[in-house]
């Protein structure tokens, strides 16, 4: 088993999660896992510009500090401008030549999204012509594409193409090249990359991952009825369990309204919640062992009123650890619920299906 470790990044955590999940489901040669860096570790890589090789040295120290095996490919994402002798870089992989004690290290930059980058200056007109939804799609696909390129370089020492072929291994230094390489699928070129990769187990695993990513693309959905996918209605006593589910939803690209994340200090929280209930089209109502508090009961009734008036979708969610003899509140019994007490079928997959309307692929 060969391991790839990718550090989480707030700007693209959902994309990293999606890539890791599809990689695990596509094959059994590569293990792809995520690692969250401390604030201090993130700060050590926050400079812009940042020398490419120095960034790799910092990443190697972080890799060793977390006990990642030297043979594992360690990829970390930064915001700063990676600089070398040429120009802005999307990523740099040191496969062990410069830092043999650390093994393969990769640093990927999101700087190309910065207005000051060469990429954005050259493609300003093209980028501005895209809708917000199209920009998000291009950004998400480009992150996944660059991670695949870095994985291919770090694992198999393959270099990127100096020209655009519509292949994962293109440099994509111009906006038009990026568009050519991101047509809704992730493909290696037939004349060069596919035959070379198919000749080894690692390469075959990358081909299988790319094929699965093409068949199961990262979903960038325009949000209807407001900027949130779902409202999380819960008893304050159940907040730790709901917080954990909120984090998992966030990692899967779901934008959920969760009070401790969205309530501004000093705001009148009843008014804010009432406003959100009037604009979000779906609400997950969490039920645990604790009896509902007064405001939680009011939320229940407000959601019910919204369902009657706007046909708002209500999703009852039974929290993990809830007793078997639980009795759902009367108005929730008519809805199909999601039960986190049972591992199969996967309750998180079922919750996301309820929120997005997209049935998860079989594992």
N, C-alpha and C positions, 0 to 999 in steps of 0.2 A: 504494500500500500504506500503510495507517494502522497505527501501532504502538501496542501496549499493553505497558507494562513493569510487572510485579508483583514486588515484593520478596519473597524467600523468608521464611518464618517457621516456626520449628521446630514450633509447635503445629499448623500446618495445611499443612505443605509438600506432603503427598500430595494434599490438596484443590486446592492451587494448580497442582500438576503436572497433575492430572486436567483442570481447567478449561482450562489452556493447551493441552493435547493435543487435547481435544475441539474447542476453538475452531479450531485449525489444521486439523483434519480436516474440519470442517463447511463451510468457506468459504475463499475466497482473497482477500478484501478486507482483512481484518484480520490482522495478525501479532501473536501474543501470546507474549511471552517472559518469563523469570524472571531476577531479579537478586539475588545474595546480598550483603547488606550486611556491612561490617566490624563488629567488636565496638564500635568507637568510634561508628560511625554508629547502630548499634542503641541504644547507651547514650544518645545525644542525643535519642532519642524514647521513652525509658523512663519518663519522669515520669508520675505519676498523682496528682491530675488533671493533664491537659495541655490548655491552651487550643487550641481547634480551629484557629484561624487561625495561631497560632504553630507548631503541628505542620505545617501546610501550608508555612509559610516554611522550616522545617527540611528538609522533604521536597524543596522546590524547590532548596535548596543541594546536597542529595545528588544530585538529578537532574542538575544542571549538572556536579557533580564527576565523574560517571560518563559524561559526554558524551552523555547521552540527548537526542535532538533535541527542541527546544522544542515542536514540534507533537505529539509523542507523549504519550499519556496515561500518567502515572506514578502508580501506586497502591502505597502502602506500608501495612503492617499493624503495629499497635502493641497492647500489652497495656493501656495506661493508659486512664483514663476521659476521653474527649473531652468537653469541656464548652463549652457555649455559653450563650445567654441563657435556654434552656429547661431541659434536663435531659440525662441521659446520651444520647450519640449513638452509633449503630452506625458511621456513616461521614460524612465531609464531603468534598465535591468542590468545588474552586475551579476553574472552567473558564477562568480567565484574567482575570476582572474585577478581583480584588484583587492578583494577581501576574502581570501581563501578560508580564513578561520570561521567566517560567518556563513559560508555557503551562499546559495542564490538569494539575492535581495532585489526588490523592485520598488521604485518610488513613482507614483502616478500623480500628476498635477491636474487640478481643475481650473488652472489659470486661464486656459483658452476661453473660458466663459467670461473673463474679465474684459471690460470695455477697452482696456489699455493693451490687450494682447495683440500680437500680430495677426492672429487668426480672426479676431473680431474686427480689427481695422480693415482687413482685406474683405471680410464678408459682411460688413455693416448693413449694406442695402439688402442683401439676401436674408439676413437674420431678422431685420426689422419687418420684412414683408410676411414673416411667419406669424400665425396666431399664437397666443399664449400656450394653447394646447399642443400645437406643433413644435414649439420650442422645447416644451417639457419632453416630448417624445424623442426629439433629436438628442437632447441632453442625456436622457436615460439610456438610449441605445448606444450613444458614444461612450458612456462610462463602461457599459458592459463590453463593448467592442474593444476598448483599450485594455481592460482587464484580461480579456481573452488573448490579445496580442502579447501582453506581458507574460501571461502564463506560458504561451508557446515559446517565447524567447527564453524564459527562465528554465523551463523544463527540458527543452530540446535544442537550445542555442540557435534557434532560427532567427535570422535578422528580418526586419521589415523591408518591404519593397520600396525602392526609391521612386516608384511611379504608382499611379492608381490603377488597380485592376478590379475594383469592386470586391476586394478580398479583405478578410480580417487582418491580414498582415500588411496592409497599405499604411504608409506614413500618414496619409490624410492631412497634409499640411495646409491645404486650401479648402475653403468651405464647399466647393463643388466636389472635391474628392470625398469629403465626409458624407455628402448626400449620396454619392455613388455607392459608398460602402454600407449605407444604412437604409436599404430599401425594404425594411420590414423583415429581413432574414439575416442570419449570420453564416457566411460561407467562406471557405478557403478556396483559393483559385484551383481550377482543375489541372492547369498545365504544370504546376510546380508543387504547391503545398499539399494538395490532397494525396497524390502518390507518395510523397515523402512521409507524411503523417501516418498513412495506412500501413507503413512498413514496420511500425513499432507499437507495442501495447500502449505506451503513453500517448503517442500520436493518435491512435485509434480512440482512446478515451476522450481526447480533445475534439475529435471529429464528431463523436457521439454527443458530447455536450453542446457543440454548436448546432447540431441538428435538432436537439431537443429544445434549445432556446428559440430556434426559428419556428418550431411547431407550438411552443408555449411562450409567446412573447410577453414581455413585461407590459402590464396594462396601465396605460396612462389615460385615465378617464376624465373627461370634463365633468365637473361636479354640477349636478342639477339642484336647484332649490337652495342655493347658498354655497358657502365655501367648504362645508363639512359633509363627509359621507354619512355619518351616523352620530346621533346624540347618545351618550352613555348615561343612563338613569340608574342610580344606585343608592343604597343606604350607606351613610358615612362609615358605619361599622364594617362594611365590606370593602372599604377603599383599597386596602393592600391587594386583595385578590383582583379587583377591577383594574388597579394600576398595572398589574402584571399583564392582564389581557390587553389593556391599552397599548403597552409597549410592544406586544406581539403584533397587534394590528398595525402599529406605526411601521414596524419592520417589514410588513407585507404591503406597504404602500397605501394603507387605509388612513384617511384623515378623519379622526374621531374627535368630537367635542367632549372634553373631559374637564370637569370644573377646576381642578387644581392646576391645570395647565393653561386655562383660558380666562379665568376670572381675574381681572385686573384689580390690584389692591386699591381699596377705596371706592370700588364700584358698588352699586346697589345690586346684590347678587340675585335677588328675586326677579328684578326687572330684566337683567341680562339673560337669565335662564328662560324667562317667558318669551323674550325676543327670539332666542335660538329655537325654542319649540315651535315658533311660528314660521320658521324658514327651512328647517331640516326635514327632509322627506322620510327619514328612517330613524327609529329609536330602538336601541337595545335596552331592555329592562332587566336588570340583574336581580336575581332572587337568591338569598342565602339563608342561613339559620336565624339571623337576627330579625326581630319584628320590625316592620317599617317605622321609621320616625315620622313625625308629623309632616315635614316638608317632602319627604319621600312619597308619602301618600298623596300629597297635593300634586307632585310630579306625575304620579300614576294617572290621576284623574285628568290632568292637563293633556297628557299624551293621548288618553282615550278620546277626549274631546277633539283633539287634532285629527285623530284617525277618522272620526265620524265626519268632521267637516272637510278635511282635505285628502282623505284616503291615505293617510300617513301609515307607512308600514311599521308594525310593532313586532319586535323579535324578543320573546322571553328567553332569558339565559340563566340556567341554573348553575351556580358557582361550584367549583370543586370543594369537597368536604361537607357539602350540604347533606343533611340526613335523608335516608331513603324514604321516610314517610312524609316528605314535604308535600304540602298542599298549596298549589299555585293560587294566587289571588283570583277571584272569580272571573274578572274580565280578561285575564291572560289565558284561561284554559282553552279558549277557542283557537288559539294560534299554535302553530307548530313550533316547538321550542328547541333550543340548543342546550345539551346537557354536558357540562364539563366534568361530571363525575365518572363518565365512561370514556375510555380512550379510543374506542372504535364504534362508529366511524369518527374520524378525527374531528373533535368539536371545533377547533379553530378553522379548519377547512369549511365546516358547515356554517359557521358564523360569517365567514367572508363570502360564502355563496349567498347567504341571506342578504348581505349588505350590497354586494356588487351585481347579483343576478347571474354571475358566471360560475357554472358548475366546475369544481376542481377536477383536473385530470386524474385518472386512477394512478395510484402509487406503483 
